[in-house]
Amino acid sequence: MADHIPTLRPATDQDSDLCFDIKKKAFGEYVEKIWGWDEDV
């Protein structure tokens, strides 16, 4: 099995949905409890 070394690159507009989904999964429960989660904001 070959070793894989991750690399970094600048974020692009195409990364936006993925970044939002990760943030929502990580913080959504806490945001909902404190302020409520509003998908339209």
C-alpha positions as a Python dict, from the first residue, in 0.01 Angstrom:
ca = {
    (1, 'M'): (0, 0, 0),
    (2, 'A'): (143, 334, -105),
    (3, 'D'): (177, 616, 146),
    (4, 'H'): (-51, 908, 71),
    (5, 'I'): (55, 1254, 178),
    (6, 'P'): (-231, 1505, 177),
    (7, 'T'): (-168, 1841, 18),
    (8, 'L'): (-334, 2178, 70),
    (9, 'R'): (-477, 2407, -192),
    (10, 'P'): (-669, 2733, -183),
    (11, 'A'): (-1045, 2694, -145),
    (12, 'T'): (-1260, 2760, -450),
    (13, 'D'): (-1627, 2846, -501),
    (14, 'Q'): (-1690, 2478, -570),
    (15, 'D'): (-1588, 2400, -210),
    (16, 'S'): (-1862, 2616, -58),
    (17, 'D'): (-2135, 2350, -26),
    (18, 'L'): (-1897, 2096, 125),
    (19, 'C'): (-1762, 2350, 375),
    (20, 'F'): (-2116, 2450, 477),
    (21, 'D'): (-2219, 2086, 524),
    (22, 'I'): (-1915, 2016, 742),
    (23, 'K'): (-1979, 2327, 952),
    (24, 'K'): (-2348, 2240, 989),
    (25, 'K'): (-2270, 1886, 1101),
    (26, 'A'): (-2005, 2009, 1346),
    (27, 'F'): (-2187, 2308, 1497),
    (28, 'G'): (-2553, 2280, 1391),
    (29, 'E'): (-2673, 2120, 1713),
    (30, 'Y'): (-2516, 2396, 1923),
    (31, 'V'): (-2634, 2679, 1699),
    (32, 'E'): (-2988, 2536, 1703),
    (33, 'K'): (-2993, 2531, 2084),
    (34, 'I'): (-2866, 2889, 2121),
    (35, 'W'): (-3002, 3085, 1825),
    (36, 'G'): (-3201, 2843, 1612),
    (37, 'W'): (-3086, 2724, 1272),
    (38, 'D'): (-3223, 2920, 977),
    (39, 'E'): (-3127, 2784, 636),
    (40, 'D'): (-3242, 3110, 469),
    (41, 'V'): (-2987, 3333, 647),
}
